[in-house]
Amino acid sequence: MHGQHTTLVCSCCRFILLASLLLLTACSSVQSSPPSPGKTASNPLLNTAWQLRSIQSKNDEQPNVTVEQPERYTLHFLADGRLALQLDCNRGTGSWQTSPAASGTSADSGQLSFGPIATPRMFCPQPSLESRVGRDMGIVRSYLLRDGHLFLSLMADGGIYEWQPLPADQSPENSSRPQP
């Protein structure tokens, strides 16, 4: 009886040891952090800059909004995974990350998420979309590039933000230069 018990205990120990080794091997192959956007050469958002054109609502209670001064709301997707924003009278920074769309589809669409966005939160003269745009960036779920415009879809059919390319004279490289 004692010999059978010892054999059973040794078999259990071997099983636990083998399972532990398999688990450690699997864990070591998982990345500890997602890759930065700059590591993906096919990412169409890298080093692009956009200004807000409109907000399309999916809710009948919220009207669609055409932005009268699109240059007051801008996004700059920097190659190192950082995001630079202009939200009316506030400038902000954050991070961004994309995931490719389902295989076999174009690189012009995919999942998109923004990390926390830091802004000074100065009070902007009203009417302003600063609070709405800043809040909604946290619930962006995907992007689509079509006809030269960027469309950002919010979760749960919360709406679609339409962005147009930022003119070259307003690019991040020129933002510190005085405007004529």
N, C-alpha and C positions, 0 to 999 in steps of 0.2 A: 504494500500500500504506500509506503514511504517513497519508493522509487517512482511510482506513477505520479505522485504529488510533485516531486522534484522535476520530472519531465514536463509536466503541465506548466509549472511555474517558469521553467526555462523557455518553453515555447511562447508563453505570454510575454516574457521579457524581450525575446527576439522580435516578436510582432510589434511591440511598443517602440523598440529601437528602430526598426525598419520604417514604421509609420512616421516617427520623428524625423528621421533622415530625409524621407520623401517630402515632408512638410517644409523642412529647412531649405531643401533644394528648390522647391517651388517658390518660396518666399524670396530667395536670393535672386531669382530671375525677374521679379516684379520691380519696376522702376519706383523709386521713392518719391519722385515728383514728376508731373507731366512735362513733356518736352516743351521748350519755349517755342513761340511762333517762328523765331528766326532760324530754327534748325530745319524747317520744312520749305524747301526751295519752291514748291508748287503752290504755296499759299498766296492767293491773289490779293489779300488785304495788306501784305507787308509793305511798309513805307508808303501808304496811301493816306490822303487827307480829304475830308468830306465836310460839306455844310448841309444843315438840315433844310429840306425843302417842304415837307409836309408830314402830318401825322394822320394816318387813316384809322378811324375808329371802327371797331367791330360791334360796338354797342350803340343802339339807336338813340340812347340818352346822351351820348357824347358826340358832338359834331366833329366832322373832319376839320383839320386845321391846316391852312396854308401859311407858311412862315413868311412874313413880310420882309424881315431882315435876316436871311439865312446865314450871313457871315457872323452873326452873333452866337451861333450854335455850331461848333465844329468838333470833329473827331480826327485825331492823327494816330494811325496805327504804326507804332514804331517797331523796328525789327527786333529789338531786345525784349519784346513782350510788354512794353509799357504803352500806356495810352495817354495822350495829352488831349484835354478837352477845353473848349470855351463854352460856358453855359451862361449866356447873356453877359452880365458884368463880372462873373466869376470864372477863374481858370481852375482846372482840376487835373489830377493825375490818377492813374489807376493801372490796372493790368488787363490783358486780354488773352484769350486762348481760343483756338478753333480746333474742330475735329472734322475730318473729311466726311462728306455725305456718303451714302451707301455706295458700295463699289459699282463701277460701271456708269456712274453719273459724272457730270462735269465738276471741275474744281471751283466752279462759279457759285457753289452753294455748299452749305454745311452747318454744323452746330457752332455757335459762338457764345462765349460767356465772358463777362467782365468781372474782375475782382472788385474789392471795395474801392470806391472813388473818393478821393480826398479833395475837398474844396474849402475855401475860407468862409463861405456862406455869408457874403456881404449881401445886404438887402438891395435887390435890383429894382429900378423904377417899374411900376406896373403900367400896362400889362406885360407880364414876363412868363415865359415857359420854363424858366430855369429850374424850378422845383419839380415840375412834371417830368422833364427830360432827365434830370438827375436821378429821380426815383425809378423811372422806367428802364434806365440802363441796367439796373440790377435784375430785371426780369426778361432781358433779351435771351432768346433761345436759339435763333438761327439767322443766317444771312443768305441773301440771294443777290447776285450781280446780274442786272439785266439792262440793256440799252444804255450802258454807261452810268447807271445809277445803282446805289447800294440800298437794299431793302432789309431792314432789321425787324424780325417778327418777335412779338412778345409772347410769353407763355399764356396758355389757356385762351387763345384768340383775343388777347388784350389789345391788339392793334398792330399796325405796321408803320415804322418810321422810314420815310424815303429821304435819302441823302444824295446830293449831287456832288461831283468832284469840286474840290476847293480850287479856285483860280491860282495859278502859279505864283502870283505876287503875294499870296497869303499862306504859302507853304511854311512848314515849321522852320526851315532855314532862314526865312525872311521875317519871321514874327518878331525878332528883336530889333529889326531895322525900323527907323521912323518911316511912316507912310507919308507920301507926298500930299 
